[in-house]
Protein backbone atom coordinates (compact mmCIF):
# COMPACT_ATOMS: atom_id res chain seq x y z
CA UNK A 1 0.00 0.00 0.00
CA UNK A 2 1.56 3.38 -1.01
CA UNK A 3 2.33 5.85 1.74
CA UNK A 4 0.18 8.95 2.12
CA UNK A 5 1.56 12.31 3.18
CA UNK A 6 -0.24 15.29 4.62
CA UNK A 7 1.13 18.69 3.71
CA UNK A 8 0.34 22.02 5.32
CA UNK A 9 1.56 25.16 3.59
CA UNK A 10 3.42 27.42 6.02
CA UNK A 11 1.49 30.48 7.15
CA UNK A 12 1.91 33.39 4.75
CA UNK A 13 0.45 36.85 5.15
CA UNK A 14 -2.04 37.78 2.37
CA UNK A 15 0.21 39.99 0.22
CA UNK A 16 3.03 37.45 0.49
CA UNK A 17 0.79 34.59 -0.62
CA UNK A 18 -0.76 36.56 -3.46
CA UNK A 19 2.62 37.64 -4.84
CA UNK A 20 3.87 34.07 -5.28
CA UNK A 21 0.85 31.77 -5.51
CA UNK A 22 -2.00 33.87 -6.91
CA UNK A 23 -0.26 35.94 -9.58
CA UNK A 24 -2.18 36.17 -12.83
CA UNK A 25 -1.38 37.75 -16.19
CA UNK A 26 -3.53 40.40 -17.93
CA UNK A 27 -5.73 37.65 -19.43
CA UNK A 28 -6.56 36.28 -15.98
CA UNK A 29 -4.46 33.14 -16.37
CA UNK A 30 -1.97 31.95 -13.77
CA UNK A 31 1.26 33.56 -14.88
CA UNK A 32 4.17 31.45 -16.00
CA UNK A 33 6.60 34.22 -15.09
CA UNK A 34 6.02 35.70 -11.66
CA UNK A 35 8.30 38.68 -11.02
CA UNK A 36 8.47 40.04 -7.48
CA UNK A 37 10.42 43.10 -6.37
CA UNK A 38 10.65 42.87 -2.61
CA UNK A 39 12.19 44.61 0.34
CA UNK A 40 14.57 42.83 2.62
CA UNK A 41 12.91 40.43 5.09
CA UNK A 42 9.48 40.77 3.50
CA UNK A 43 9.06 37.00 3.24
CA UNK A 44 9.77 36.41 -0.44
CA UNK A 45 12.17 33.53 0.24
CA UNK A 46 9.95 31.42 2.48
CA UNK A 47 7.00 31.88 0.12
CA UNK A 48 9.06 30.75 -2.86
CA UNK A 49 10.48 27.77 -0.98
CA UNK A 50 6.89 26.67 -0.31
CA UNK A 51 5.94 27.30 -3.94
CA UNK A 52 8.83 25.28 -5.37
CA UNK A 53 8.24 22.43 -2.93
CA UNK A 54 4.57 22.27 -3.91
CA UNK A 55 5.50 22.23 -7.60
CA UNK A 56 7.73 19.22 -6.98
CA UNK A 57 5.49 17.50 -4.43
CA UNK A 58 2.24 17.82 -6.38
CA UNK A 59 3.44 17.63 -9.97
CA UNK A 60 6.68 15.72 -9.59
CA UNK A 61 7.50 12.32 -11.05
CA UNK A 62 10.66 10.22 -11.19
CA UNK A 63 13.34 12.09 -13.08
CA UNK A 64 11.72 15.54 -12.87
CA UNK A 65 14.00 18.32 -11.69
CA UNK A 66 13.11 21.54 -9.88
CA UNK A 67 15.69 24.28 -9.37
CA UNK A 68 16.41 26.96 -6.83
CA UNK A 69 19.08 29.28 -8.28
CA UNK A 70 20.84 31.85 -6.10
CA UNK A 71 23.74 34.23 -6.90
CA UNK A 72 26.29 32.16 -4.92
CA UNK A 73 26.41 28.76 -3.20
CA UNK A 74 26.15 30.09 0.39
CA UNK A 75 22.80 31.70 -0.48
CA UNK A 76 21.59 28.53 -2.19
CA UNK A 77 22.59 26.57 0.91
CA UNK A 78 20.49 28.87 3.11
CA UNK A 79 17.34 28.01 1.15
CA UNK A 80 18.31 24.32 1.08
CA UNK A 81 18.59 24.18 4.87
CA UNK A 82 15.38 26.13 5.39
CA UNK A 83 13.43 23.63 3.30
CA UNK A 84 14.98 20.70 5.18
CA UNK A 85 13.99 22.23 8.51
CA UNK A 86 10.39 22.47 7.31
CA UNK A 87 10.07 18.81 6.30
CA UNK A 88 9.76 15.60 8.31
CA UNK A 89 12.89 13.52 7.92
CA UNK A 90 10.97 10.55 6.44
CA UNK A 91 9.66 12.67 3.53
CA UNK A 92 12.96 13.27 1.74
CA UNK A 93 16.49 12.09 1.05
CA UNK A 94 19.08 14.83 0.96
CA UNK A 95 22.55 15.09 -0.50
CA UNK A 96 24.71 17.66 1.27
CA UNK A 97 27.45 17.77 -1.36
CA UNK A 98 25.06 18.32 -4.29
CA UNK A 99 22.48 20.31 -2.30
CA UNK A 100 19.56 18.17 -3.48
CA UNK A 101 16.35 17.02 -1.82
CA UNK A 102 14.69 13.95 -3.36
CA UNK A 103 10.99 13.46 -2.62
CA UNK A 104 8.98 10.21 -2.37
CA UNK A 105 7.49 10.71 -5.86
CA UNK A 106 10.99 10.58 -7.38
CA UNK A 107 11.29 14.29 -8.16
CA UNK A 108 14.39 16.19 -7.10
CA UNK A 109 14.84 19.78 -5.92
CA UNK A 110 18.28 21.20 -6.67
CA UNK A 111 19.82 24.26 -5.03
CA UNK A 112 22.30 25.82 -7.43
CA UNK A 113 24.66 28.74 -7.80
CA UNK A 114 24.40 31.19 -10.69
CA UNK A 115 28.12 32.01 -10.57
CA UNK A 116 28.95 30.01 -13.71
CA UNK A 117 26.20 30.16 -16.36
CA UNK A 118 27.74 27.27 -18.30
CA UNK A 119 26.95 24.93 -15.41
CA UNK A 120 23.22 25.67 -15.73
CA UNK A 121 22.66 24.31 -19.23
CA UNK A 122 21.57 20.79 -20.15
CA UNK A 123 18.81 19.69 -17.78
CA UNK A 124 15.05 19.73 -18.32
CA UNK A 125 13.63 21.71 -15.42
CA UNK A 126 9.92 21.65 -14.54
CA UNK A 127 9.84 24.75 -12.31
CA UNK A 128 12.44 27.18 -11.00
CA UNK A 129 13.04 30.05 -8.61
CA UNK A 130 15.64 32.73 -9.31
CA UNK A 131 16.55 34.12 -5.89
CA UNK A 132 18.08 37.58 -5.41
CA UNK A 133 17.68 38.07 -9.15
CA UNK A 134 19.10 41.61 -9.18
CA UNK A 135 22.44 40.05 -8.21
CA UNK A 136 22.26 37.14 -10.69
CA UNK A 137 24.06 37.45 -14.02
CA UNK A 138 21.79 37.82 -17.03
CA UNK A 139 23.67 34.97 -18.73
CA UNK A 140 22.63 32.73 -15.85
CA UNK A 141 18.97 33.70 -16.31
CA UNK A 142 19.30 32.88 -20.02
CA UNK A 143 20.71 29.47 -19.11
CA UNK A 144 17.89 28.75 -16.63
CA UNK A 145 15.28 29.87 -19.17
CA UNK A 146 16.72 27.36 -21.66
CA UNK A 147 16.16 24.50 -19.19
CA UNK A 148 12.44 25.37 -19.00
CA UNK A 149 11.92 25.24 -22.77
CA UNK A 150 10.95 21.59 -23.24
CA UNK A 151 8.82 21.47 -20.08
CA UNK A 152 7.24 24.93 -20.41
CA UNK A 153 7.87 25.15 -16.69
CA UNK A 154 6.87 28.15 -14.55
CA UNK A 155 9.38 30.37 -12.79
CA UNK A 156 9.31 32.80 -9.91
CA UNK A 157 11.89 35.58 -10.14
CA UNK A 158 12.41 37.38 -6.85
CA UNK A 159 14.86 39.86 -5.40
CA UNK A 160 15.66 43.13 -3.76
CA UNK A 161 15.78 46.16 -6.01
CA UNK A 162 19.32 47.14 -6.97
CA UNK A 163 19.36 50.06 -9.39
CA UNK A 164 17.98 50.09 -12.91
CA UNK A 165 20.79 48.66 -15.01
CA UNK A 166 20.10 44.97 -14.64
CA UNK A 167 17.92 42.39 -16.37
CA UNK A 168 15.75 41.87 -13.27
CA UNK A 169 14.69 45.50 -13.22
CA UNK A 170 13.89 45.41 -16.93
CA UNK A 171 11.91 42.19 -16.62
CA UNK A 172 9.96 43.65 -13.70
CA UNK A 173 8.98 46.59 -15.91
CA UNK A 174 7.80 44.22 -18.63
CA UNK A 175 5.69 42.29 -16.14
CA UNK A 176 4.38 45.51 -14.59
CA UNK A 177 3.34 46.81 -18.01
CA UNK A 178 1.01 43.83 -18.46
CA UNK A 179 2.89 41.55 -20.83
CA UNK A 180 1.03 38.31 -21.56
CA UNK A 181 2.13 35.37 -19.42
CA UNK A 182 3.78 37.58 -16.82
CA UNK A 183 2.67 38.88 -13.44
CA UNK A 184 4.24 41.57 -11.29
CA UNK A 185 4.11 42.11 -7.54
CA UNK A 186 5.89 44.30 -5.05
CA UNK A 187 6.40 43.38 -1.39
CA UNK A 188 7.61 46.25 0.77
CA UNK A 189 8.57 46.51 4.41
CA UNK A 190 5.21 48.20 4.98
CA UNK A 191 3.45 45.07 3.65
CA UNK A 192 5.53 42.95 6.01
CA UNK A 193 4.64 45.23 8.95
CA UNK A 194 0.95 44.95 8.07
CA UNK A 195 1.38 41.19 7.71
CA UNK A 196 2.90 40.95 11.17
CA UNK A 197 6.38 39.70 10.23
CA UNK A 198 8.33 42.95 10.73
CA UNK A 199 8.28 45.57 13.49
CA UNK A 200 7.47 49.12 12.40
CA UNK A 201 9.99 50.54 14.88
CA UNK A 202 12.76 48.56 13.19
CA UNK A 203 11.82 50.05 9.82
CA UNK A 204 11.81 53.54 11.33
CA UNK A 205 15.27 52.92 12.77
CA UNK A 206 16.58 51.75 9.37
CA UNK A 207 15.16 54.90 7.79
CA UNK A 208 17.13 57.03 10.24
CA UNK A 209 20.38 55.09 9.93
CA UNK A 210 20.64 54.42 6.19
CA UNK A 211 21.15 56.77 3.22
CA UNK A 212 17.79 57.56 1.64
CA UNK A 213 18.47 55.81 -1.68
CA UNK A 214 19.71 52.68 0.13
CA UNK A 215 16.69 52.65 2.43
CA UNK A 216 14.25 53.11 -0.44
CA UNK A 217 15.78 50.21 -2.37
CA UNK A 218 16.09 47.80 0.57
CA UNK A 219 12.84 48.55 2.38
CA UNK A 220 10.49 50.14 -0.15
CA UNK A 221 11.67 48.27 -3.29
CA UNK A 222 12.18 51.53 -5.18
CA UNK A 223 15.08 51.60 -7.62
CA UNK A 224 17.62 54.37 -7.40
CA UNK A 225 18.35 56.35 -10.54
CA UNK A 226 21.48 54.96 -12.23
CA UNK A 227 21.84 58.13 -14.30
CA UNK A 228 20.69 56.20 -17.37
CA UNK A 229 17.25 57.76 -17.61
CA UNK A 230 16.86 60.94 -19.65
CA UNK A 231 13.71 61.81 -17.70
CA UNK A 232 14.70 61.08 -14.10
CA UNK A 233 12.78 58.63 -11.92
CA UNK A 234 11.67 61.30 -9.47
CA UNK A 235 10.36 63.49 -12.28
CA UNK A 236 8.46 60.54 -13.77
CA UNK A 237 6.88 59.80 -10.39
CA UNK A 238 5.90 63.44 -9.93
CA UNK A 239 3.92 63.35 -13.21
CA UNK A 240 1.73 60.40 -12.18
CA UNK A 241 -2.04 60.87 -12.12
CA UNK A 242 -4.66 58.73 -10.42
CA UNK A 243 -6.02 57.57 -13.77
CA UNK A 244 -6.97 58.79 -17.20
CA UNK A 245 -8.44 62.27 -17.47
CA UNK A 246 -12.16 62.43 -18.31
CA UNK A 247 -11.65 65.44 -20.58
CA UNK A 248 -11.59 65.30 -24.37
CA UNK A 249 -8.24 65.24 -26.17
CA UNK A 250 -6.72 68.16 -28.01
CA UNK A 251 -3.61 66.34 -29.25
CA UNK A 252 -2.86 62.69 -30.08
CA UNK A 253 0.37 60.81 -30.75
CA UNK A 254 0.52 57.42 -32.47
CA UNK A 255 3.39 54.95 -32.80
CA UNK A 256 2.69 52.27 -35.42
CA UNK A 257 3.55 48.57 -35.29
CA UNK A 258 2.09 45.30 -36.54
CA UNK A 259 3.24 42.25 -34.57
CA UNK A 260 6.43 42.33 -32.49
CA UNK A 261 5.95 45.85 -31.15
CA UNK A 262 2.70 47.62 -30.28
CA UNK A 263 0.64 50.25 -32.00
CA UNK A 264 0.11 52.81 -29.25
CA UNK A 265 -2.30 55.77 -29.23
CA UNK A 266 -1.95 58.47 -26.57
CA UNK A 267 -4.30 61.44 -26.20
CA UNK A 268 -3.66 64.58 -24.14
CA UNK A 269 -6.35 66.93 -22.89
CA UNK A 270 -6.01 70.73 -22.78
CA UNK A 271 -4.18 70.58 -19.43
CA UNK A 272 -1.57 68.09 -20.71
CA UNK A 273 -3.07 65.10 -18.90
CA UNK A 274 -3.32 61.75 -20.67
CA UNK A 275 -7.02 61.25 -21.35
CA UNK A 276 -6.69 58.28 -23.70
CA UNK A 277 -4.39 55.32 -24.00
CA UNK A 278 -4.76 52.29 -26.27
CA UNK A 279 -2.28 49.72 -27.54
CA UNK A 280 -2.68 46.61 -29.67
CA UNK A 281 -1.08 44.31 -32.22
CA UNK A 282 -2.77 43.30 -35.45
CA UNK A 283 -2.94 43.58 -39.25
CA UNK A 284 -2.67 47.00 -40.83
CA UNK A 285 -6.25 47.13 -42.12
CA UNK A 286 -7.58 46.56 -38.60
CA UNK A 287 -5.14 49.12 -37.21
CA UNK A 288 -6.24 51.79 -39.73
CA UNK A 289 -9.92 51.38 -38.90
CA UNK A 290 -9.28 51.38 -35.19
CA UNK A 291 -7.22 54.56 -35.41
CA UNK A 292 -9.92 56.33 -37.42
CA UNK A 293 -12.56 55.33 -34.89
CA UNK A 294 -10.42 56.54 -31.99
CA UNK A 295 -9.15 59.91 -33.15
CA UNK A 296 -12.19 61.57 -34.72
CA UNK A 297 -10.99 64.99 -35.88
CA UNK A 298 -8.42 65.63 -33.14
CA UNK A 299 -4.99 66.59 -34.56
CA UNK A 300 -2.65 63.60 -34.69
CA UNK A 301 1.13 63.34 -35.00
CA UNK A 302 1.89 59.81 -36.25
CA UNK A 303 4.99 57.78 -36.99
CA UNK A 304 5.47 57.71 -40.78
CA UNK A 305 8.84 55.96 -40.83
CA UNK A 306 9.34 52.94 -43.12
CA UNK A 307 6.18 50.82 -43.35
CA UNK A 308 4.29 53.62 -41.61
CA UNK A 309 4.56 55.93 -44.63
CA UNK A 310 1.89 54.30 -46.87
CA UNK A 311 -0.40 53.80 -43.88
CA UNK A 312 -0.21 57.47 -42.98
CA UNK A 313 -0.91 58.42 -46.60
CA UNK A 314 -4.09 56.32 -46.59
CA UNK A 315 -5.19 57.83 -43.28
CA UNK A 316 -4.57 61.32 -44.59
CA UNK A 317 -6.73 60.66 -47.66
CA UNK A 318 -9.58 59.40 -45.52
CA UNK A 319 -9.38 62.11 -42.84
CA UNK A 320 -7.87 65.30 -44.24
CA UNK A 321 -6.19 67.87 -42.01
CA UNK A 322 -6.04 65.43 -39.09
CA UNK A 323 -2.89 63.32 -39.53
CA UNK A 324 0.64 64.72 -39.71
CA UNK A 325 3.44 62.26 -40.38
CA UNK A 326 6.63 62.26 -38.32
CA UNK A 327 9.71 60.67 -39.89
CA UNK A 328 12.22 59.28 -37.41
CA UNK A 329 15.94 59.80 -37.81
CA UNK A 330 18.65 59.96 -35.17
CA UNK A 331 18.37 63.76 -35.16
CA UNK A 332 14.57 63.99 -35.17
CA UNK A 333 14.24 61.37 -32.42
CA UNK A 334 16.76 63.21 -30.26
CA UNK A 335 14.81 66.45 -30.63
CA UNK A 336 11.51 64.66 -29.94
CA UNK A 337 12.83 63.00 -26.79
CA UNK A 338 14.36 66.23 -25.55
CA UNK A 339 10.91 67.76 -25.86
CA UNK A 340 9.40 64.91 -23.85
CA UNK A 341 12.14 65.24 -21.24
CA UNK A 342 11.39 68.93 -20.82
CA UNK A 343 7.65 68.23 -20.55
CA UNK A 344 8.21 65.65 -17.82
CA UNK A 345 10.81 67.57 -15.87
CA UNK A 346 8.71 70.75 -15.88
CA UNK A 347 5.51 68.88 -14.99
CA UNK A 348 3.78 69.94 -18.20
CA UNK A 349 2.12 66.54 -18.62
CA UNK A 350 0.53 63.89 -16.41
CA UNK A 351 -0.04 60.19 -17.05
CA UNK A 352 -1.39 57.19 -15.12
CA UNK A 353 0.72 54.43 -13.60
CA UNK A 354 1.14 51.34 -15.77
CA UNK A 355 2.75 50.68 -19.16
CA UNK A 356 3.61 54.33 -19.85
CA UNK A 357 5.46 54.72 -16.58
CA UNK A 358 7.19 51.34 -16.95
CA UNK A 359 8.57 52.20 -20.37
CA UNK A 360 9.62 55.70 -19.29
CA UNK A 361 11.57 54.29 -16.34
CA UNK A 362 13.45 51.76 -18.47
CA UNK A 363 14.15 54.12 -21.36
CA UNK A 364 17.83 54.98 -21.76
CA UNK A 365 20.15 57.41 -23.47
CA UNK A 366 23.74 57.00 -24.60
CA UNK A 367 26.23 59.52 -25.92
CA UNK A 368 27.57 58.50 -29.33
CA UNK A 369 29.94 60.04 -31.85
CA UNK A 370 26.99 61.47 -33.81
CA UNK A 371 24.86 62.65 -30.89
CA UNK A 372 22.62 61.21 -28.20
CA UNK A 373 20.96 57.86 -28.84
CA UNK A 374 17.57 57.31 -27.15
CA UNK A 375 16.03 53.83 -26.97
CA UNK A 376 14.70 51.05 -24.80
CA UNK A 377 17.20 48.34 -23.80
CA UNK A 378 17.54 45.51 -26.31
CA UNK A 379 14.52 43.22 -26.21
CA UNK A 380 12.20 45.78 -24.61
CA UNK A 381 9.54 48.14 -25.93
CA UNK A 382 9.47 51.93 -26.21
CA UNK A 383 6.18 52.28 -28.11
CA UNK A 384 4.42 54.05 -25.23
CA UNK A 385 7.32 56.48 -24.84
CA UNK A 386 7.31 57.30 -28.56
CA UNK A 387 3.53 57.78 -28.70
CA UNK A 388 3.63 60.03 -25.64
CA UNK A 389 6.48 62.06 -27.13
CA UNK A 390 4.52 62.49 -30.37
CA UNK A 391 1.45 63.58 -28.41
CA UNK A 392 3.55 66.11 -26.50
CA UNK A 393 5.00 67.47 -29.74
CA UNK A 394 1.48 67.83 -31.18
CA UNK A 395 0.29 69.39 -27.93
CA UNK A 396 2.85 72.19 -28.31
CA UNK A 397 0.96 73.53 -31.31
CA UNK A 398 -2.37 73.48 -29.48
CA UNK A 399 -3.99 76.81 -28.70
CA UNK A 400 -7.19 76.95 -26.60
CA UNK A 401 -10.29 77.08 -28.76
CA UNK A 402 -8.67 76.12 -32.07
CA UNK A 403 -9.67 72.47 -31.89
CA UNK A 404 -12.75 72.83 -29.70
CA UNK A 405 -15.78 71.05 -31.14
CA UNK A 406 -19.18 72.72 -31.31
CA UNK A 407 -21.71 70.96 -29.03
CA UNK A 408 -23.81 69.92 -32.03
CA UNK A 409 -20.82 68.06 -33.53
CA UNK A 410 -19.90 66.09 -30.43
CA UNK A 411 -20.24 62.32 -30.66
CA UNK A 412 -18.93 59.74 -28.19
CA UNK A 413 -16.90 57.37 -30.32
CA UNK A 414 -14.55 55.80 -27.77
CA UNK A 415 -14.60 55.07 -24.04
CA UNK A 416 -11.31 56.88 -23.57
CA UNK A 417 -11.63 59.75 -25.99
CA UNK A 418 -14.99 60.82 -24.68
CA UNK A 419 -17.04 63.35 -26.62
CA UNK A 420 -15.09 64.67 -29.59
CA UNK A 421 -15.96 65.91 -33.05
CA UNK A 422 -16.65 63.19 -35.59
CA UNK A 423 -17.20 63.40 -39.34
CA UNK A 424 -15.52 63.39 -42.72
CA UNK A 425 -14.33 66.25 -44.90
N, C-alpha and C positions, 0 to 999 in steps of 0.2 A: 504494500500500500504506500503510495507516494506521501512524503511529508507535506504538511500544510504550514504556512507561515502567516503570522498576523503582523501587519505593518501599520504603524501610526506615524503620520507625517509630523515632524517637530512643529511646535507652535510657531507661527509666523504672524506678525502684525499685518493688518489688511493691505497697506501699501506695499509692503515687502512681498506678500503672496501674489498680489496682482501683477507686480513688475515681472516676476519670473514665470508664474504658472498661468496667468490669465491674459497674457498679452495677445492682442489680435491686430491684424493688419487692417487697412482701410476698407477692405471688402467684408470684414467681420469674421474672417477665418483665423484660426490659431496660427500665429506667425511662425514661420520657420526660423527667421532671424530675429531674436530678441536682443535689443541693444539697451543696456542700462548704464547711465552715468550716475555714479553714486558717491556720496560723501564717505569719509572714513568711518568705519564702525557702524554703518547703517544696516548691516545684516545681509548684504548682497552675497557673501560667501556661503553662509549657512543655508540660505534659500537655494542657491545653485547646487550645493552638495546634495540637498534633498531632491532637487529636480533631476540631476544626473543619475542618482541612485534609482529613482522611480522609473526613469527611462530604461535602465538596465534590468531592473527587477520585474517590471511589468511586460516589457517588450523583448527582453533578452532571450537568446537561444544559444546553444553551444556554438562557439566560434565567433560570436558577435562581440565587437570591441566598442568601448565607450571611453572617451578621453577627457581628462582634465588637463589643460595646458596652462602653465604659469610661466612668468618671465624667467625664473631660475629654479633649480632643483629644491633649495630650501623652502621656497614658497609652495611648490607642489607637494612637498612632504608635509607641510602644515595641513593642507586640505586632506591628504591621505590619512593622517592620524586622527583628524576630526571625524572623518567618516567611520573609521574603525571604532572610535569611542562610542559612536551612536548605534552600533550594531551588536547583537548577541554573538558571542564567539562561535556558536554552532551554525551561523548563517553564512559564513564566508571562509575562504582560505586566502591568506595574504602572503605576499612575497616582498620582504623588506628590501632586497637588493634591486628589484625591478619596480618597486612601488605599484603593485597590482593587487586588486581585490577580486577574487573569483567567487561568483554567486552560485547557489544551488542549481539554477537553470543553465549553467554552463557559460554564461556571459562573463566578460571580464572588464573591469574598470581600471584604466591606466592613468597614472599621474605623471605627467611629462613636463620637461623643461623646453622652453622655446628658444633657448640660447643658440642652437644650431638648427636652422630650418631644414637642412638636408636630412636630418634624422627623423623628420616628421612625415616624409613621403612613404608611400607603399601600401599601408594598411587600408582596409575598408572600415570606416568608422560610422556607427549608427546614431550617435549623438555626441556632442562635444560642448565643453565650456572653455572659453578663453578668459582666464582670470587676469586681473590687472592689465587689461588690454592696452591701455595708454602707454605701458612700458614694454609691450611685446613688439618685436620687429614685424614690419608689414610682410616681409618674406615668410615669416613663420605663419602668419594668418593665411597667406596664399597656400602654403603647404597643407595646413589643416583643412582649408576649404576643398582642396583636391581629394582628401580622404573621404569627404562626405558626398562625392559626386555620384558614385554607383548606388549608394544607399538612399540618397536624397534626405540625409539625416538632418535634424534640427540642431541649432546651436544657440547658446546664450553667451553673449559677449558683454562682459562686465568690467568696470574699472573706475578708479578715481579719475577726475578730469586733470589733465596735465597739458595746458596750453592748447593751441589750435593746430600746430603743424605735426599732426600724426594721423594715421589711418583711422584710429578709433574715433577721434573727433569728427572726421569727415563722414564715417559710416553712421555715427549718431545723427548727424544732420540729415543724411538721406532717410534714415528711419523716421526722424521727427517730421520730415516734409511729407510723409505719407506714402512712401514707395511700397508697391505691392509686395506682399510676402514678408514685410518687415514691421516690427513694432518698436516703439521707443518708450522708455520710462526714465524718470529721474527720482532717485531716493536721496533726500538731503538729511542733514542732522536734525532739522526740524521735524521731518517725518518720523525719524527714530525716537525723538523726544515724545511726540504724540503717541507713538506705538509703545512707549514704555521701556525701550531698551537703552536709552541714553538719558543722562541727567542734564537738564537745562543749564544748571549752574556751571557744569563742565564746559558746555559750549560757550557760555559767556566768558569764562576764563580764557579759553582758546582765542576768542575774538580779541581780548585785551593783550594777549601775549604774542600773537603772530602778526606778521605783516598782512595788510588787508588783502593783497592779491593771493597770498598763500592760504589765508583763512577761507576766502571765497571759493578757491578751488577744492580744498580739502573737506570743507564742511557744508558748503552750499552747492557744490558741483557746478560752479560757474567758471568757464575758461578765462584765463588771463589773455590779454591781447599780445600776440607774438610779433607785433609790428608788421604783419603781413597783410592786414586788411586796409584797403584804401579808405574805408568809411569810419572805422573805429567801432569797437563793440559797444562802448558806452553810448556813442551817438546813435547807433542802431536801436539800442534798448530805449533811448529817450524818445524815439519816433513811434513807438508802439501805441496802437489804439486798442480799444476793447473789442472791436469787431469792425465789420465793413460799415462805412457811412451809409445812411439812408438817402442821402441827397443824390440828385442826378449828376451824371458826369459832364464835364466840359472839355476833357481831353482824354484820349485813349492811346495806349501804346500796345503794339502787337509784335511778338516774335514768332516766326513761322517755323514749323517742323512737321515731319510726317510720321516717323516711327520711333527712331532711337531717342530723339529729344522730344520736347513738348511744344505744341503751340500754346502760347500764353497770351491772354488778353487782360490788360490792367486799365481800369478807369479811375480818373481822379475827379473829385468834385471841385467846386469853386474855391474851397479852402485848402486844397492840396491833399485831402484825405482820400485814401483808396476806397472807392464806393463800389467797385466791381472787380472780381478776380475769377477767371476761368482758365483751365488748362486741360488739354486733351491730346490724344494721338489718334490719327486716322487718315484716310485717303483725302487727297486735295479737294475733290468735289464736295465732300462732307464738310471739310474745313471752311471752304468758301461760303457755303450756305449758312453755316453756324456763325461765322463772322458777320455776315450781312444782317442776320437776325439780332445779333447782340448790339451792334454799334449804332443802328439807326442813322441819324445824320450828324452825330457828334464827330468833330475832327479827329482823325486817326493818323498817327505816324507809325508806319509799318515797315518791317524788315523786307527790303527788296533785293537782297544779295543772292546771287546764284539762282537756285530754283525758285526763289521768291519773286524774281522779276516778272515772269509771265503771269503769276497769280495776282500780283498787285495790278498789273495792266488790266486783267479781267475785272477785278474789283472796281477799278477806277471807271471802266466803261459802264458798269452796272449802277454805280453810285457816285456820280460826278461831284467834284469839289469836297469830297469827304476824305479820301485816302491820299496821303503823301508818302512816297517811298523813301526809305533811308538805306543808302548803300554803305555797307561796312567795309572799312579799310583799317589798317593799324592806326592811322591818324584820326579818322572819324570816330573810331571806337574810343580812343583816348579822350577826345574832346567830350564825347557823350558821357563817359564814366566820370570825368571831372565835373560835369554838370550835376550828375546824380550825387556825387560826393558832397558838393556844395549844398545841394538841397537837403541832404541828410544831416550834415554837420551844422546847418543853420536852422534846422527844425522846420523847413518849409513844407515838408510832406509828413504824412502819417500813414501807417499800414498795420494790419493785424498780425498777430503772431501766427506762425505756421510756415508754409513753404517759402514765402518771400523772405522772412527773417532768416530762415535756415540757409538759403542761398547767399544772402548778403553776408552772413557771418563767415562763410567758407570761401567767399570770393577773394582773389589774391591779385597783387600787382608785383611786377618785376621790372627792374631797370635793365634795358637792353641797349645795344649800340645805336639803335634807330629811334629809341624813345622808351615809353613806358608800356609794358604789355599787361593788359587786364584780362583775366580769365578765371574760370573755375579750375580746381585741380584736375588732373587727368582722371577720367572716368566719372566725373560728376557734372551736374547740370548748372547752367547759368541762365536758363530761359526766363525765369522770373525776374532776375536782375536786369536783363536786357529789356524786357517788356516794361518794367518800371522806369528804366532810364529813358526809353522812348516816350512814355507817357509824360515824364517830367519835362523832356525837351518840347513836346507839344504844348504842355501846360504853360510854358514860358511865353507863348504867343497869345495866350488867352487874355481877353480884356472883358470885364464884366458887361454883360448885356449883348455882346456880339453873337454868342451862340445860344442865347436864351430862346426857348421855344414858346410860341404863343399858346395859351391854354387850349385853344380849339384844336391845335395840332398834336397834343400830347397823347401818346398811346403807350401803355405798359407792354413792352415786348420782351422783357427778361426779368427774372426775379432779382438780379443784382443791379441792373441798370436803372430800374425804376421807370418813372414816366419821362420819356424823352421823345423828341420829334421823330416821326416815322414818315416815309414817303419817298417816291422816286422823283428825279428831275430829268 
